[in-house]
Amino acid sequence: MNNVYELLKKEALCRNTIQELSNDRPDPLLIASKYNDEYIALICALFAYGNAKLIVKLLSSFDYSLLDASDVLIEKKLENHYYRFQSSKDIVEFFKTMKQLKKHSSIESKFYEGYSKNHSVMDGLATIISFMYDLNSYRSRGYEFLLGKVPTLKNNSPYKRWHMYLRWMVRFDNLDLGLWKSIDTKDLLVPLDTHTFNVGKKLGLIKRKNYDFKAVLELTEAFKKIDINDPVKYDFALYRIGQEKIQLV
């Protein structure tokens, strides 16, 4: 296992460069990093499912000035936008929600309300997701997929897109934006998707058979053995290892 840890350290170090983000190596962080804005970054993160090239194409097509526009203009500009599980109506209503969120609160301050009690990022997510649902009464399968369910003790979802957003916001290096200052990197959890789950299992970092929240905790604990204060540092490297089909062991 020490060999795996050393190789992850090496991969994380060499991946920590802006050259990792390009149209040839698409990642939603490519778009988020252009704006350096917590609201636009959340849009980028929540649409980050499916094919990476298609994600970047969609995110590049959005006019993010709509976050300060009228509802009428939002409806007009996004009437032809759709993506996988989201209809144009879903995307319109999501932008309206984001517009209201921007008016009411910084995402960091609302997240911190829940997080600060026990330094739990899941409590922080429960607070911000609940708040976003309260801002807009619209509901549909596609819309609720974007926001995700409000975390509870019974909910075993990995919350990959939300944890990726937190990585972007809290960590600061040549990739992650580090826009938030009130959250500790040691409390972050790995943004686990099925891709990194399978790679983690192959490398012996995950023993669990099911792709779920317990697997997130298991991989996070494995990363803490490399760096207890910044375990999510190794997430991007693990993702690229899987994407590029690199054989480490």
ZIJO-V275648 format. One record per residue. N is the residue number from 1. RES is the residue in three letters. PHI is phi as a letter, one per 40 degrees, with the letter a starting at -180 (* if undefined). Layout:
{{N:RES:PHI} {N:RES:PHI}}
This chain:
{{1:MET:*} {2:ASN:c} {3:ASN:c} {4:VAL:c} {5:TYR:c} {6:GLU:c} {7:LEU:c} {8:LEU:c} {9:LYS:d} {10:LYS:c} {11:GLU:c} {12:ALA:c} {13:LEU:c} {14:CYS:c} {15:ARG:c} {16:ASN:c} {17:THR:a} {18:ILE:c} {19:GLN:c} {20:GLU:c} {21:LEU:b} {22:SER:a} {23:ASN:c} {24:ASP:c} {25:ARG:b} {26:PRO:c} {27:ASP:a} {28:PRO:d} {29:LEU:c} {30:LEU:d} {31:ILE:c} {32:ALA:d} {33:SER:c} {34:LYS:c} {35:TYR:b} {36:ASN:f} {37:ASP:b} {38:GLU:c} {39:TYR:c} {40:ILE:c} {41:ALA:c} {42:LEU:c} {43:ILE:d} {44:CYS:c} {45:ALA:c} {46:LEU:c} {47:PHE:c} {48:ALA:c} {49:TYR:a} {50:GLY:h} {51:ASN:c} {52:ALA:c} {53:LYS:c} {54:LEU:c} {55:ILE:c} {56:VAL:c} {57:LYS:c} {58:LEU:c} {59:LEU:c} {60:SER:c} {61:SER:c} {62:PHE:c} {63:ASP:c} {64:TYR:c} {65:SER:c} {66:LEU:c} {67:LEU:c} {68:ASP:b} {69:ALA:b} {70:SER:c} {71:ASP:c} {72:VAL:c} {73:LEU:c} {74:ILE:d} {75:GLU:c} {76:LYS:c} {77:LYS:c} {78:LEU:b} {79:GLU:c} {80:ASN:b} {81:HIS:c} {82:TYR:a} {83:TYR:a} {84:ARG:f} {85:PHE:c} {86:GLN:b} {87:SER:c} {88:SER:c} {89:LYS:c} {90:ASP:d} {91:ILE:c} {92:VAL:d} {93:GLU:c} {94:PHE:c} {95:PHE:c} {96:LYS:c} {97:THR:c} {98:MET:c} {99:LYS:c} {100:GLN:c} {101:LEU:c} {102:LYS:c} {103:LYS:c} {104:HIS:c} {105:SER:a} {106:SER:c} {107:ILE:c} {108:GLU:c} {109:SER:c} {110:LYS:c} {111:PHE:c} {112:TYR:c} {113:GLU:d} {114:GLY:c} {115:TYR:c} {116:SER:c} {117:LYS:c} {118:ASN:b} {119:HIS:f} {120:SER:b} {121:VAL:c} {122:MET:c} {123:ASP:c} {124:GLY:c} {125:LEU:c} {126:ALA:d} {127:THR:c} {128:ILE:c} {129:ILE:c} {130:SER:d} {131:PHE:c} {132:MET:c} {133:TYR:c} {134:ASP:c} {135:LEU:c} {136:ASN:a} {137:SER:c} {138:TYR:c} {139:ARG:a} {140:SER:a} {141:ARG:c} {142:GLY:c} {143:TYR:c} {144:GLU:c} {145:PHE:c} {146:LEU:d} {147:LEU:c} {148:GLY:g} {149:LYS:c} {150:VAL:c} {151:PRO:d} {152:THR:b} {153:LEU:c} {154:LYS:c} {155:ASN:c} {156:ASN:b} {157:SER:c} {158:PRO:c} {159:TYR:f} {160:LYS:d} {161:ARG:c} {162:TRP:c} {163:HIS:c} {164:MET:c} {165:TYR:d} {166:LEU:c} {167:ARG:d} {168:TRP:d} {169:MET:c} {170:VAL:c} {171:ARG:c} {172:PHE:b} {173:ASP:a} {174:ASN:c} {175:LEU:b} {176:ASP:c} {177:LEU:c} {178:GLY:f} {179:LEU:c} {180:TRP:c} {181:LYS:b} {182:SER:c} {183:ILE:b} {184:ASP:c} {185:THR:d} {186:LYS:c} {187:ASP:c} {188:LEU:c} {189:LEU:b} {190:VAL:c} {191:PRO:c} {192:LEU:c} {193:ASP:b} {194:THR:c} {195:HIS:c} {196:THR:c} {197:PHE:c} {198:ASN:c} {199:VAL:c} {200:GLY:d} {201:LYS:c} {202:LYS:c} {203:LEU:c} {204:GLY:g} {205:LEU:c} {206:ILE:b} {207:LYS:c} {208:ARG:c} {209:LYS:c} {210:ASN:c} {211:TYR:c} {212:ASP:a} {213:PHE:c} {214:LYS:c} {215:ALA:c} {216:VAL:d} {217:LEU:c} {218:GLU:c} {219:LEU:c} {220:THR:c} {221:GLU:c} {222:ALA:c} {223:PHE:c} {224:LYS:c} {225:LYS:c} {226:ILE:c} {227:ASP:a} {228:ILE:c} {229:ASN:c} {230:ASP:a} {231:PRO:c} {232:VAL:c} {233:LYS:d} {234:TYR:c} {235:ASP:c} {236:PHE:c} {237:ALA:c} {238:LEU:c} {239:TYR:c} {240:ARG:c} {241:ILE:d} {242:GLY:c} {243:GLN:c} {244:GLU:c} {245:LYS:f} {246:ILE:c} {247:GLN:c} {248:LEU:c} {249:VAL:b}}
